[in-house]
Amino acid sequence: MTRLCCFLVAAALSGCATQAARPAKTSAPAPAPATTIAPAASFYPSTYRPPPGAPTLIRNATVLTGTGTRLEHADVLLVDGKISAVGTALRAPASASVVDGTGRWVTPGLIDIHSHLGVYPMPAVAGNDDGNEATSPSTANVWAEHSVWPQDPGFRTALAGGITTLQILPGSANLIGGRSVVLKNVPSVTYQGMKFPDAPQGLKMACGENPKRVYGAGKKVFPSTRMGNMAGYRAQWAEAQEYLRDNLEYQKKLAAGAKDAKAPKRDLRLDTLAAALQGQILIHMHCYRADEMAAVLDMSREFGYHVAAFHHAVEAYKISDLLAHNGVCAAMWADWWGFKMESYDGIPENMAFVDAAPGGCAIVHSDSDEGIQRLNQEAAKVLAYGARAGLDVPPERAIRWLTANPAKSLGLESRIGTLEPGKMADVVVWNGTPFSVYALADLVYIDGALRYDRAHPEVAPRSDFLLGQPAAPEVTP
């Protein structure tokens, strides 16, 4: 019995979670010296390559660039998979495809930073349930990409909603759930063929009710309380710091030609945590309550890491200034709360208040295979709620919640999220303003290639599970 208890305690102490990056405006300990022990995403590189395609000129549209600018009767030119120019009266190359944008709106491709497509694919049966490695409070050693099923029909339905990039996360049962992967929303038979080239990985962490319910209440092991959650994180980060020190000392000895240089034992869990402490892996943290987010920010200063984004964050409005001061984004729903105690104090103006804070970074996310199809409508709801609270947000600012801000939280702001020359040509042409219940994506381009055409949906590859089944026989009452 004593041995069993020791084992359970040890397993619990290896549970931790909280998002990482590095405090922006607050004082923090100097980051640990760089070592070469934990390359973030080089083990399984992307095999995705943008397809060659003819240039495309979208002409005479309302353009939301994602930079805070709205252009009327403007053109967008896509060449060699990149945004070539945005302006008026642009000339199309001789071989270009010309799209009439009259009455249409053009935006950057939408980005969902919180998705479980592929790891909880359709059909939703036990055999496909691969999102939570709920066998230990800390499973920092697992990678979500190894559970991704590329044939999930949800990818295609998300594409019809204008989603061009998405971060696939492990579930939230654990303090530390493992590494995430960023995907381009393109058809492939392998996850490698979908991986966003050279995108940083994320580390999924969770605070609050989930880990204490799954382990304390469900399995009668540590943690069972919020203070247990915090102790679990702290133990993990302290262990990771020691792991970094040992590896740095080894490398120093090796460089000096010391004969007694001996490499520390490799630990895949600590590889991930060490990389997060160094900023190589970005921390994305499931957290609802304001007090818990503030506690995590305290811990991030203690150990010198940065939280890229708090996810769900239904009480972010209470600490919008604190989040902005620390350079931390909040990824939120418009009005999904009240389904458990920690989510009861949400308000529909939450996202608008986070956005209104000087330097605030608000993001719309889905956490749903259905919600991901309508992220633009989630943003539209926030516009209405915000206006009732006296916070009038123009479309050219609101589009950032779906494009530029999630790109920032993924460390990809230099490559996607805005319509600027040189960036990837991920573009959506809408039938009108995207902030409407009547909004539909007419055309979706990824790296300049047309991946979805609403007028010809049959052109896009579809999963076997979208082909339908024979009709069931009628049953006589």
C-alpha positions as CSV (number, residue, x, y, z in Angstrom):
1,M,0.0,0.0,0.0
2,T,2.9,2.4,0.9
3,R,4.5,1.8,-2.5
4,L,1.2,2.4,-4.3
5,C,0.7,5.7,-2.4
6,C,4.2,6.8,-3.3
7,F,3.6,6.0,-6.9
8,L,0.4,7.9,-7.0
9,V,1.9,11.0,-5.3
10,A,4.8,10.8,-7.8
11,A,2.5,10.6,-10.7
12,A,0.5,13.5,-9.4
13,L,3.5,15.7,-8.9
14,S,4.3,15.1,-12.6
15,G,1.0,16.9,-13.4
16,C,1.1,20.5,-14.3
17,A,-0.3,23.0,-16.6
18,T,-0.4,26.6,-17.6
19,Q,0.3,28.3,-20.8
20,A,3.7,29.6,-21.5
21,A,5.5,32.3,-23.4
22,R,7.1,35.2,-21.5
23,P,5.8,38.2,-19.5
24,A,5.9,41.2,-21.7
25,K,5.6,44.3,-19.5
26,T,6.1,42.8,-16.0
27,S,9.5,42.1,-14.5
28,A,10.4,38.4,-14.7
29,P,13.4,36.3,-14.0
30,A,15.9,36.0,-16.8
31,P,15.0,33.0,-19.0
32,A,17.1,29.9,-18.6
33,P,20.2,29.8,-20.9
34,A,19.5,28.2,-24.2
35,T,20.4,24.5,-24.6
36,T,19.9,22.1,-27.5
37,I,18.0,19.5,-25.6
38,A,14.4,20.2,-26.7
39,P,13.9,21.1,-30.4
40,A,10.3,22.1,-30.5
41,A,9.0,20.8,-33.9
42,S,11.9,19.3,-35.8
43,F,11.3,15.7,-35.1
44,Y,8.5,15.4,-37.6
45,P,8.7,18.2,-40.1
46,S,5.9,19.3,-42.3
47,T,5.6,17.8,-45.8
48,Y,3.0,20.3,-46.8
49,R,4.0,22.4,-49.8
50,P,1.8,25.1,-51.3
51,P,0.6,23.9,-54.8
52,P,1.6,25.9,-57.8
53,G,-1.2,28.0,-59.2
54,A,-2.0,30.9,-61.5
55,P,-2.2,34.4,-60.0
56,T,-5.6,35.6,-58.8
57,L,-7.0,39.1,-58.8
58,I,-10.0,39.8,-56.6
59,R,-11.4,43.1,-57.9
60,N,-13.7,45.9,-56.5
61,A,-14.5,44.4,-53.0
62,T,-14.7,45.7,-49.5
63,V,-11.4,44.6,-47.9
64,L,-10.7,44.1,-44.2
65,T,-7.0,43.8,-44.1
66,G,-6.7,42.6,-40.5
67,T,-4.4,45.5,-39.7
68,G,-7.3,47.7,-38.6
69,T,-7.9,49.1,-42.1
70,R,-11.1,48.9,-44.2
71,L,-10.8,49.6,-47.9
72,E,-13.7,50.2,-50.3
73,H,-13.7,49.2,-54.0
74,A,-10.3,47.6,-53.4
75,D,-8.4,44.8,-55.1
76,V,-6.3,42.0,-53.7
77,L,-3.7,40.3,-55.9
78,L,-2.4,36.8,-55.1
79,V,0.8,35.6,-56.8
80,D,2.9,32.5,-56.1
81,G,1.0,31.7,-53.0
82,K,1.6,35.1,-51.4
83,I,-0.3,38.4,-51.0
84,S,1.3,40.5,-53.8
85,A,-0.6,43.7,-53.5
86,V,-3.7,45.3,-51.9
87,G,-5.1,48.5,-53.3
88,T,-7.1,50.0,-56.1
89,A,-6.9,49.6,-59.9
90,L,-4.4,46.8,-59.6
91,R,-3.3,45.2,-62.8
92,A,-3.8,41.5,-63.3
93,P,-1.0,39.5,-64.8
94,A,-1.8,38.0,-68.2
95,S,-2.4,34.5,-66.8
96,A,-4.4,35.6,-63.7
97,S,-7.9,34.5,-62.7
98,V,-10.1,37.5,-62.1
99,V,-12.8,37.4,-59.4
100,D,-15.5,40.0,-59.4
101,G,-15.7,41.3,-55.8
102,T,-18.6,43.7,-56.3
103,G,-20.8,43.5,-53.3
104,R,-18.5,41.1,-51.6
105,W,-16.1,41.4,-48.6
106,V,-12.6,40.0,-48.5
107,T,-10.7,39.1,-45.3
108,P,-7.7,37.1,-44.2
109,G,-8.3,33.4,-43.7
110,L,-9.9,32.7,-40.3
111,I,-7.8,31.1,-37.6
112,D,-9.1,28.9,-34.8
113,I,-6.6,28.6,-32.0
114,H,-8.7,26.1,-30.0
115,S,-9.8,23.0,-32.0
116,H,-10.0,19.3,-31.4
117,L,-10.7,18.3,-35.0
118,G,-8.9,15.1,-35.9
119,V,-8.3,14.1,-32.3
120,Y,-12.1,13.9,-31.6
121,P,-13.2,13.3,-35.2
122,M,-16.6,12.4,-36.6
123,P,-18.2,10.0,-36.2
124,A,-18.0,10.6,-32.5
125,V,-17.5,7.0,-31.3
126,A,-15.2,5.6,-28.6
127,G,-12.8,4.2,-31.2
128,N,-12.1,7.7,-32.4
129,D,-11.7,9.3,-28.9
130,D,-8.0,10.3,-28.9
131,G,-7.9,13.8,-27.4
132,N,-7.2,13.2,-23.7
133,E,-4.4,11.0,-22.4
134,A,-6.1,11.0,-19.0
135,T,-3.8,8.5,-17.3
136,S,-1.6,11.0,-15.4
137,P,-2.1,14.6,-14.3
138,S,0.9,15.5,-16.4
139,T,1.3,14.1,-19.9
140,A,3.7,16.7,-21.4
141,N,5.3,13.9,-23.3
142,V,2.4,13.4,-25.7
143,W,1.8,15.2,-29.0
144,A,-1.7,15.9,-30.3
145,E,-0.5,15.4,-33.9
146,H,0.0,11.7,-33.2
147,S,-3.8,11.5,-32.7
148,V,-4.9,13.6,-35.6
149,W,-7.0,11.7,-38.2
150,P,-6.8,13.8,-41.4
151,Q,-10.0,12.3,-42.8
152,D,-12.2,14.0,-40.1
153,P,-15.1,15.5,-42.1
154,G,-14.9,18.4,-39.7
155,F,-12.0,19.9,-41.5
156,R,-14.0,20.3,-44.7
157,T,-17.0,21.8,-42.9
158,A,-14.6,24.2,-41.2
159,L,-13.2,25.2,-44.5
160,A,-16.7,26.2,-45.7
161,G,-16.7,28.5,-42.7
162,G,-13.5,30.3,-43.9
163,I,-11.1,28.5,-41.5
164,T,-7.7,28.2,-43.2
165,T,-5.5,27.6,-40.1
166,L,-6.2,25.8,-36.8
167,Q,-4.4,24.7,-33.7
168,I,-5.3,21.2,-32.6
169,L,-5.0,20.8,-28.9
170,P,-5.1,17.8,-26.5
171,G,-8.1,17.8,-24.2
172,S,-8.3,19.5,-20.8
173,A,-8.4,16.6,-18.3
174,N,-4.8,17.1,-17.2
175,L,-2.8,19.8,-15.6
176,I,-0.5,19.4,-18.5
177,G,-2.1,17.7,-21.5
178,G,0.8,17.7,-24.1
179,R,1.9,19.5,-27.2
180,S,-0.4,21.0,-29.8
181,V,0.0,21.2,-33.5
182,V,-0.9,23.9,-36.0
183,L,-2.4,22.7,-39.3
184,K,-3.2,24.2,-42.6
185,N,-6.8,23.3,-43.5
186,V,-5.9,21.3,-46.6
187,P,-6.8,17.7,-47.6
188,S,-4.1,15.1,-46.8
189,V,-3.9,11.4,-46.0
190,T,-1.2,12.2,-43.3
191,Y,-1.0,14.8,-40.6
192,Q,2.4,15.8,-41.8
193,G,0.8,16.9,-45.1
194,M,-1.3,19.3,-43.1
195,K,1.3,20.7,-40.7
196,F,1.8,24.5,-40.9
197,P,5.5,24.6,-42.0
198,D,7.8,25.5,-39.1
199,A,5.0,26.7,-36.8
200,P,5.8,26.6,-33.1
201,Q,4.2,23.9,-31.1
202,G,2.0,24.8,-28.2
203,L,1.7,23.3,-24.7
204,K,-1.9,22.6,-23.6
205,M,-2.4,23.2,-19.9
206,A,-5.6,23.3,-17.8
207,C,-6.6,24.9,-14.5
208,G,-9.7,24.7,-12.4
209,E,-12.4,22.1,-12.2
210,N,-11.3,19.6,-14.9
211,P,-8.1,18.2,-13.5
212,K,-9.3,18.2,-9.9
213,R,-12.5,16.4,-11.0
214,V,-10.8,13.9,-13.3
215,Y,-8.1,12.9,-10.7
216,G,-9.2,13.9,-7.2
217,A,-12.9,13.1,-7.6
218,G,-12.7,10.5,-10.4
219,K,-9.5,8.6,-9.5
220,K,-8.9,9.6,-5.9
221,V,-5.4,10.8,-6.5
222,F,-3.6,14.2,-6.5
223,P,-4.8,16.8,-7.3
224,S,-8.3,17.2,-5.8
225,T,-8.2,21.0,-5.1
226,R,-7.2,24.2,-6.8
227,M,-4.3,24.5,-4.4
228,G,-3.3,21.0,-5.5
229,N,-3.4,22.1,-9.1
230,M,-1.0,25.0,-8.4
231,A,1.3,22.7,-6.4
232,G,1.4,20.3,-9.3
233,Y,2.4,23.0,-11.8
234,R,5.1,24.3,-9.5
235,A,6.6,20.9,-9.0
236,Q,6.7,20.4,-12.7
237,W,8.4,23.7,-13.5
238,A,10.9,23.3,-10.7
239,E,11.8,19.9,-12.1
240,A,12.1,21.3,-15.6
241,Q,14.4,24.1,-14.4
242,E,16.7,21.5,-12.8
243,Y,16.7,19.5,-16.0
244,L,17.8,22.6,-17.9
245,R,20.6,23.3,-15.5
246,D,21.9,19.7,-15.7
247,N,21.9,19.8,-19.5
248,L,23.6,23.2,-19.6
249,E,26.3,21.9,-17.2
250,Y,26.8,18.9,-19.4
251,Q,27.1,21.0,-22.6
252,K,29.6,23.3,-20.8
253,K,31.7,20.3,-19.8
254,L,31.5,18.8,-23.3
255,A,32.6,22.1,-24.9
256,A,35.5,22.3,-22.5
257,G,36.6,18.7,-23.4
258,A,36.0,17.4,-19.9
259,K,36.4,13.6,-19.8
260,D,33.8,13.3,-17.1
261,A,31.0,14.9,-19.2
262,K,28.0,12.6,-18.9
263,A,24.7,13.4,-20.6
264,P,21.7,13.5,-18.3
265,K,19.1,10.8,-18.9
266,R,16.6,11.8,-21.6
267,D,13.1,12.6,-20.3
268,L,10.4,13.3,-23.0
269,R,8.1,15.0,-20.5
270,L,10.8,17.3,-19.3
271,D,12.0,17.9,-22.9
272,T,8.6,19.6,-23.5
273,L,8.5,21.6,-20.2
274,A,12.1,22.7,-20.7
275,A,11.3,23.9,-24.2
276,A,8.3,25.8,-22.8
277,L,10.5,27.5,-20.3
278,Q,12.8,28.6,-23.1
279,G,9.9,30.0,-25.2
280,Q,10.4,27.4,-27.9
281,I,6.9,26.0,-27.2
282,L,4.0,28.4,-26.5
283,I,1.7,27.9,-23.6
284,H,-2.0,27.8,-24.2
285,M,-4.0,27.4,-21.0
286,H,-7.6,26.3,-20.4
287,C,-8.8,28.6,-17.6
288,Y,-12.2,30.2,-16.7
289,R,-11.9,32.2,-13.5
290,A,-10.2,35.6,-13.1
291,D,-8.5,34.6,-9.8
292,E,-7.0,31.5,-11.3
293,M,-5.7,33.4,-14.4
294,A,-4.0,35.9,-12.0
295,A,-2.5,33.1,-10.0
296,V,-1.0,31.5,-13.1
297,L,0.4,34.9,-14.1
298,D,2.2,35.0,-10.7
299,M,3.6,31.6,-11.4
300,S,4.8,32.6,-14.9
301,R,6.8,35.4,-13.3
302,E,8.2,33.0,-10.7
303,F,9.5,30.6,-13.4
304,G,10.2,33.0,-16.2
305,Y,7.7,31.8,-18.8
306,H,4.9,33.5,-20.7
307,V,1.3,32.5,-21.3
308,A,0.4,32.9,-25.0
309,A,-3.3,32.8,-24.3
310,F,-5.9,31.8,-21.7
311,H,-8.6,29.8,-23.4
312,H,-12.3,30.1,-22.6
313,A,-11.5,32.8,-20.1
314,V,-15.2,33.6,-19.3
315,E,-14.1,36.0,-16.5
316,A,-11.4,37.8,-18.5
317,Y,-13.4,41.0,-18.4
318,K,-12.6,41.2,-14.7
319,I,-8.8,41.4,-15.3
320,S,-8.7,42.8,-18.9
321,D,-6.1,45.4,-17.8
322,L,-3.9,42.7,-16.1
323,L,-4.0,40.5,-19.2
324,A,-3.1,43.5,-21.4
325,H,-0.3,44.5,-19.1
326,N,1.2,41.0,-19.3
327,G,0.8,40.8,-23.1
328,V,-1.5,37.8,-22.8
329,C,-4.4,37.1,-25.2
330,A,-7.8,35.7,-24.1
331,A,-9.5,33.3,-26.5
332,M,-13.3,33.3,-25.8
333,W,-16.7,32.3,-26.9
334,A,-19.4,35.0,-27.4
335,D,-22.0,33.6,-25.0
336,W,-21.2,30.0,-23.9
337,W,-21.2,29.8,-20.2
338,G,-23.1,28.5,-17.1
339,F,-22.6,24.8,-17.7
340,K,-20.4,24.3,-14.6
341,M,-19.6,26.4,-11.5
342,E,-16.4,28.0,-12.8
343,S,-18.2,29.2,-15.9
344,Y,-21.2,30.8,-14.2
345,D,-19.9,34.4,-14.0
346,G,-19.6,35.0,-17.7
347,I,-21.1,38.0,-19.5
348,P,-21.8,38.5,-23.2
349,E,-19.7,41.6,-23.3
350,N,-16.6,39.7,-22.1
351,M,-14.8,39.8,-25.4
352,A,-15.6,43.5,-26.1
353,F,-14.2,44.5,-22.7
354,V,-11.0,42.5,-23.2
355,D,-10.6,44.2,-26.6
356,A,-11.3,47.7,-25.2
357,A,-8.4,47.5,-22.6
358,P,-5.3,49.4,-23.9
359,G,-3.2,46.7,-25.6
360,G,-5.9,44.1,-25.1
361,C,-5.8,40.9,-27.3
362,A,-9.2,39.3,-27.8
363,I,-9.7,36.1,-29.8
364,V,-12.7,34.2,-30.9
365,H,-12.3,30.4,-30.6
366,S,-14.5,27.4,-31.1
367,D,-13.6,24.3,-29.0
368,S,-16.4,22.8,-31.1
369,D,-16.7,21.0,-34.5
370,E,-19.9,22.9,-35.1
371,G,-18.8,26.3,-33.7
372,I,-15.7,26.3,-35.9
373,Q,-18.0,26.6,-38.9
374,R,-19.4,30.0,-37.7
375,L,-16.6,31.9,-35.9
376,N,-17.6,35.0,-37.9
377,Q,-21.1,34.8,-36.3
378,E,-19.6,34.5,-32.8
379,A,-17.7,37.7,-33.5
380,A,-20.9,39.3,-34.8
381,K,-22.7,38.5,-31.6
382,V,-20.0,40.2,-29.6
383,L,-20.4,43.3,-31.8
384,A,-24.0,43.5,-30.8
385,Y,-23.4,42.8,-27.1
386,G,-20.6,45.3,-27.0
387,A,-22.7,48.0,-28.7
388,R,-25.4,47.6,-26.0
389,A,-22.6,48.3,-23.4
390,G,-21.5,51.4,-25.2
391,L,-18.5,49.6,-26.9
392,D,-18.9,50.2,-30.6
393,V,-16.3,48.1,-32.5
394,P,-16.0,48.6,-36.2
395,P,-15.7,45.6,-38.5
396,E,-12.1,46.5,-39.4
397,R,-11.2,46.0,-35.7
398,A,-13.4,43.0,-35.0
399,I,-11.9,41.0,-37.9
400,R,-8.6,41.0,-35.9
401,W,-10.3,38.7,-33.3
402,L,-10.5,36.0,-36.0
403,T,-7.2,36.7,-37.8
404,A,-4.4,38.9,-36.6
405,N,-4.8,38.2,-32.8
406,P,-4.9,34.4,-33.1
407,A,-1.9,34.6,-35.5
408,K,-0.1,36.5,-32.8
409,S,-0.9,33.9,-30.1
410,L,0.5,31.2,-32.4
411,G,3.7,33.0,-33.0
412,L,2.7,33.3,-36.7
413,E,1.9,37.0,-37.0
414,S,4.7,37.6,-39.5
415,R,3.2,35.0,-41.9
416,I,-0.6,35.0,-41.6
417,G,-3.5,36.9,-40.1
418,T,-3.4,40.1,-42.3
419,L,-3.6,40.9,-46.0
420,E,-0.1,42.4,-46.4
421,P,2.4,41.9,-49.2
422,G,4.6,38.9,-48.6
423,K,2.3,37.0,-46.3
424,M,0.7,33.7,-47.1
425,A,-2.3,34.2,-49.5
426,D,-4.9,32.7,-47.1
427,V,-8.0,34.7,-48.1
428,V,-11.8,34.4,-47.8
429,V,-14.2,36.1,-50.2
430,W,-17.6,36.5,-48.4
431,N,-21.0,37.1,-50.0
432,G,-21.3,40.3,-47.9
433,T,-20.2,41.5,-44.5
434,P,-18.9,38.5,-42.5
435,F,-20.5,39.9,-39.4
436,S,-24.0,38.7,-40.3
437,V,-26.1,35.6,-39.8
438,Y,-26.5,35.6,-43.6
439,A,-22.8,35.6,-44.2
440,L,-21.4,32.8,-46.3
441,A,-17.9,32.1,-47.6
442,D,-18.0,32.1,-51.4
443,L,-14.3,31.4,-52.0
444,V,-11.6,30.2,-49.7
445,Y,-7.9,30.4,-50.8
446,I,-5.0,28.8,-48.9
447,D,-1.6,29.8,-50.1
448,G,-3.2,31.3,-53.2
449,A,-4.9,28.0,-54.2
450,L,-8.7,27.9,-54.3
451,R,-9.7,25.3,-51.7
452,Y,-13.4,26.0,-51.5
453,D,-15.9,27.3,-53.9
454,R,-19.5,27.6,-52.6
455,A,-20.8,27.6,-56.2
456,H,-19.0,24.3,-56.9
457,P,-18.6,22.5,-53.5
458,E,-18.3,19.1,-55.3
459,V,-14.8,20.1,-56.4
460,A,-13.3,19.9,-52.9
461,P,-12.2,16.5,-51.7
462,R,-14.5,15.0,-49.1
463,S,-14.2,12.3,-46.5
464,D,-15.9,8.9,-47.0
465,F,-18.0,9.9,-43.9
466,L,-19.5,12.8,-45.8
467,L,-20.8,10.6,-48.7
468,G,-23.9,9.5,-46.8
469,Q,-25.4,6.1,-46.0
470,P,-28.3,4.2,-47.6
471,A,-31.6,5.5,-46.3
472,A,-33.0,3.5,-43.4
473,P,-36.2,1.5,-44.1
474,E,-39.4,3.2,-43.1
475,V,-41.0,1.9,-39.9
476,T,-44.8,1.5,-39.8
477,P,-46.2,3.0,-36.6
